[in-house]
Each structure stands twice: as C-alpha cells, then as structure tokens.
Amino acid sequence: MIYIFRVTTGQEKIVSQMLEKKARVQRLAVYSLLVPENVKGYVFVEVASDEDAAKLAHNTRHVKGMLKKTITIEEIQKMVTVEKPASMVVEVGDTVEIKSGPFKGEKARVTKVNENKDELVVEFVEMAVPIPTTIKTKIVKLFKKAGAED
C-alpha cells in the first residue's frame, strides 16, 4: 500500500531520510520512499500495513500527517509526470523576438538551431554589424516565419 505523508514544504528530502532510518531501526516493512520534485509538501511511502505507516509517521519531525486513503501507482505517475509543452518550431531564417534578458524586445534572425542544447544562434536585425549570439530557445517567441510576407 502506498500512503501520502504531508510534510513541511522544503523538508521533503530530509523527512524521507529520517523515515528511512526510522524504518530500518524499528524494522518496519517499508518498501520505498518517493520525493517527487514537482510535488511540494508530500512524501509517498510504500509500506506493508496501516500499522507500519502509522508507526513511521508518529513523532517524526516535519511530518504533519498522513492522508487517510492509499494511492495507486497510476495516480502517482499522473502527478509526477510533467507534460512538456509543445515546443515552438523555429527554423533557420525565421525572425524571433527576445522575451527576457539584456536583449528583451529585440528582433533577431535565426542562423542556427541546436535542438540538443535547446539553443539558437541569432543575428540581431537592427544592429549595424551582425554578431552571432547564442541564446536559449525558451526566451524567444516566433515573430515571423522565413519566407512569410510582410
């Protein structure tokens, strides 16, 4: 059975370490502990029985409580799986607008796309001398596709 322990936010990893030690010392049947990065304030604990779960949570620092019902693996997978947003398709020759950083608001033409590193090499449109600059894809938005009419 998998239980959800409510814990002090920011203390999830420390609590999981304390729970692991406590389970070992008290010889509780704890099979696994999960601390998902994107779920704050909770630790998932797989134990053999309700009694072991209650003993584990009792008087453990930063554990605020234990949710009454158990949870399934499928429900946990839905919680911890982060849907990656549909990535913007930027190609060589496209014009992009910078959304943040020192070049915020500037428009640039894409000269190279590095999908592995999620980076673009761009040349700024309004600069007198075009200097290739490498920037992260996440700080740009597509302004105009290559070959599109003005």
Secondary structure, DSSP 8 states (H G I E B T S, - for coil): -EEEEEE-TT-HHHHHHHHHHHHHHHT--EEEEE--TTSTTEEEEEES-HHHHHHHHTT-TTEEEE-SS-B-HHHHHHHH-----------TT-EEEE-SSTTTT-EEEEEEEETTTTEEEEEETT-SS---EEEEGGGEEEEE-TT---
